[in-house]
Amino acid sequence: MMLAAVVDRYGPPEALVIREVPTPVPGPEQVLVQIHATVVTPSDVAFRNGELWIARLFSGPFKPRLPILGDAFAGVVVSVGAGVTRFSAGDRVAGATGPALGAHAQFVVVDEAGAMIRLPSEVEFGAAAGLCDGGLVALPFLRDQARLEAGQHVLVNGASGSIGTAAVQVARAMGAVVTGVTSTRNVELVRSIGADRVIDYTAEDFTAVDAAYDVIFDTVGKSSFARCYDALKPDGIYLTPTPMLSPAMLRKSGRRARFAATGLRRPAEKAKDLVQLFDWLAAGKLRTVIEREYDFADIAAAHAHVEAGHKVGSIVVNVP
Ligand SMILES: NC(=O)c1ccc[n+]([C@@H]2O[C@H](COP(=O)([O-])OP(=O)(O)OC[C@H]3O[C@@H](n4cnc5c(N)ncnc54)[C@H](OP(=O)(O)O)[C@@H]3O)[C@@H](O)[C@H]2O)c1
């Protein structure tokens, strides 16, 4: 048996209960990972409180279909299936479970070919789980949706969040010129992770410029394509990880907008992205920003903090 944070009904953070559940058993091509660190994200909050209909489409109309939440994880392989060749017991690993969730527990089963990589000894579990949080969203948005090129101008709204801190650094690593938008208390942080310019949204409207940006990545979905239209260059692109519907999204040329569900990408694609992200980490081109670490027993408090909408970087939960 293992401990897991289980959510049997949609509700407030207190709907989460830590209790014993059966430890999953790896199949022939799977590994069993003992989780040391995981993160709580706005997606976990949405799947727990059930307030967004779009979240219920995925997680069940009346009650959570997957009672153990959690995507990004870091830990140690404790056993492997008979057919596994890439991982062995004792390997330090990090990755993302994707739509199967299940990382808010002491153990999780991951496909050998899943979104998981072996961790260098110097990378801490919390930092690794944090990188698998925002990094796996920021990289595909900037590389695949925006097709970002060196020298282009990128604006990242929500630059102090998990996706935002990753996006600022990924865009810089790709050679872009980066403007980050955040509130007063996070201006120094966003500058410290490499933003060339920082806009304090409490003092300045970042959309009040003409044709300034090749890419506007609103990582927190607080603006809209319509509001940002004039701030984009004539062939600029607006990106958002929060679902939006707009006929303009269908445009093939000129200013355009894109939503993508990066969490639903194939595990093999995510595994390749993890190699890139951890290479940049090793090269000092990016770092994980962690505002706070919680004990597993306090995971409901971590949910409440994330739900408030102003976390900085990732919120790590250490699993005993
Ligand atoms: N499409 C996908 O596949 C996918 C995958 C993962 C996540 N998501 C979604 O992406 C969104 C962002 O996730 P996240 O983890 O990066 O969020 P997060 O870390 O919780 O974002 C918090 C940050 O947002 C900033 N913020 C709040 N209000 C703002 C405003 N009006 N303007 C600018 N910044 C503001 C806060 O800065 P201040 O405190 O300074 O205001 C804070 O640092 C969530 O909605 C999540 O569900 C989508």
The ligand as an SDF file (V2000), in Angstrom:
LIG
                    3D

 48 52  0  0  0  0  0  0  0  0999 V2000
   -2.6740   24.2740  -22.5610 N   0  0  0  0  0  0  0  0  0  0  0  0
   -2.0230   23.4450  -21.7660 C   0  0  0  0  0  0  0  0  0  0  0  0
   -1.6630   22.3380  -22.1590 O   0  0  0  0  0  0  0  0  0  0  0  0
   -1.7140   23.8530  -20.3530 C   0  0  0  0  0  0  0  0  0  0  0  0
   -0.7540   23.1420  -19.6330 C   0  0  0  0  0  0  0  0  0  0  0  0
   -0.4530   23.5760  -18.3390 C   0  0  0  0  0  0  0  0  0  0  0  0
   -1.1170   24.6740  -17.7790 C   0  0  0  0  0  0  0  0  0  0  0  0
   -2.0610   25.3170  -18.5140 N   0  0  0  0  0  0  0  0  0  0  0  0
   -2.7390   26.5110  -17.9700 C   0  0  0  0  0  0  0  0  0  0  0  0
   -1.8130   27.5960  -18.0600 O   0  0  0  0  0  0  0  0  0  0  0  0
   -2.1560   28.5920  -17.0980 C   0  0  0  0  0  0  0  0  0  0  0  0
   -0.9000   29.1050  -16.3930 C   0  0  0  0  0  0  0  0  0  0  0  0
   -0.3100   28.0950  -15.6160 O   0  0  0  0  0  0  0  0  0  0  0  0
    0.8830   28.4810  -14.6140 P   0  0  0  0  0  0  0  0  0  0  0  0
    1.1600   27.2780  -13.7810 O   0  0  0  0  0  0  0  0  0  0  0  0
    1.9960   29.1250  -15.3280 O   0  0  0  0  0  0  0  0  0  0  0  0
    0.1430   29.5980  -13.7290 O   0  0  0  0  0  0  0  0  0  0  0  0
    0.5970   30.1990  -12.3290 P   0  0  0  0  0  0  0  0  0  0  0  0
    2.0320   29.8730  -12.0800 O   0  0  0  0  0  0  0  0  0  0  0  0
   -0.3920   29.8260  -11.2930 O   0  0  0  0  0  0  0  0  0  0  0  0
    0.4430   31.7730  -12.6090 O   0  0  0  0  0  0  0  0  0  0  0  0
    0.6200   32.6180  -11.5270 C   0  0  0  0  0  0  0  0  0  0  0  0
    1.2620   33.8870  -11.9870 C   0  0  0  0  0  0  0  0  0  0  0  0
    0.3160   34.6060  -12.7790 O   0  0  0  0  0  0  0  0  0  0  0  0
    0.5760   35.9810  -12.5890 C   0  0  0  0  0  0  0  0  0  0  0  0
   -0.6150   36.7840  -12.8340 N   0  0  0  0  0  0  0  0  0  0  0  0
   -1.7860   36.7440  -12.1620 C   0  0  0  0  0  0  0  0  0  0  0  0
   -2.6280   37.6620  -12.6660 N   0  0  0  0  0  0  0  0  0  0  0  0
   -1.9680   38.2960  -13.6680 C   0  0  0  0  0  0  0  0  0  0  0  0
   -2.3210   39.3320  -14.5890 C   0  0  0  0  0  0  0  0  0  0  0  0
   -3.5080   39.9250  -14.5670 N   0  0  0  0  0  0  0  0  0  0  0  0
   -1.3990   39.7010  -15.4960 N   0  0  0  0  0  0  0  0  0  0  0  0
   -0.1800   39.1220  -15.5500 C   0  0  0  0  0  0  0  0  0  0  0  0
    0.2130   38.1440  -14.6970 N   0  0  0  0  0  0  0  0  0  0  0  0
   -0.6770   37.7340  -13.7810 C   0  0  0  0  0  0  0  0  0  0  0  0
    0.9790   36.0940  -11.1310 C   0  0  0  0  0  0  0  0  0  0  0  0
    1.8290   37.1970  -11.0030 O   0  0  0  0  0  0  0  0  0  0  0  0
    1.4210   38.3660   -9.9640 P   0  0  0  0  0  0  0  0  0  0  0  0
    1.2840   37.7250   -8.6240 O   0  0  0  0  0  0  0  0  0  0  0  0
    2.5790   39.3010  -10.0840 O   0  0  0  0  0  0  0  0  0  0  0  0
    0.1230   38.9320  -10.4470 O   0  0  0  0  0  0  0  0  0  0  0  0
    1.6480   34.7560  -10.8270 C   0  0  0  0  0  0  0  0  0  0  0  0
    3.0550   34.8240  -10.7090 O   0  0  0  0  0  0  0  0  0  0  0  0
   -3.1770   27.9300  -16.1720 C   0  0  0  0  0  0  0  0  0  0  0  0
   -4.4540   28.4110  -16.5190 O   0  0  0  0  0  0  0  0  0  0  0  0
   -3.0610   26.4530  -16.4980 C   0  0  0  0  0  0  0  0  0  0  0  0
   -4.2560   25.7560  -16.2530 O   0  0  0  0  0  0  0  0  0  0  0  0
   -2.3800   24.9290  -19.7770 C   0  0  0  0  0  0  0  0  0  0  0  0
  1  2  1  0
  2  3  2  0
  2  4  1  0
  4  5  1  0
  4 48  2  0
  5  6  2  0
  6  7  1  0
  7  8  2  0
  8  9  1  0
  8 48  1  0
  9 10  1  0
  9 46  1  0
 10 11  1  0
 11 12  1  0
 11 44  1  0
 12 13  1  0
 13 14  1  0
 14 15  2  0
 14 16  1  0
 14 17  1  0
 17 18  1  0
 18 19  2  0
 18 20  1  0
 18 21  1  0
 21 22  1  0
 22 23  1  0
 23 24  1  0
 23 42  1  0
 24 25  1  0
 25 26  1  0
 25 36  1  0
 26 27  1  0
 26 35  1  0
 27 28  2  0
 28 29  1  0
 29 30  1  0
 29 35  2  0
 30 31  1  0
 30 32  2  0
 32 33  1  0
 33 34  2  0
 34 35  1  0
 36 37  1  0
 36 42  1  0
 37 38  1  0
 38 39  2  0
 38 40  1  0
 38 41  1  0
 42 43  1  0
 44 45  1  0
 44 46  1  0
 46 47  1  0
M  CHG  2   8   1  16  -1
M  END
$$$$
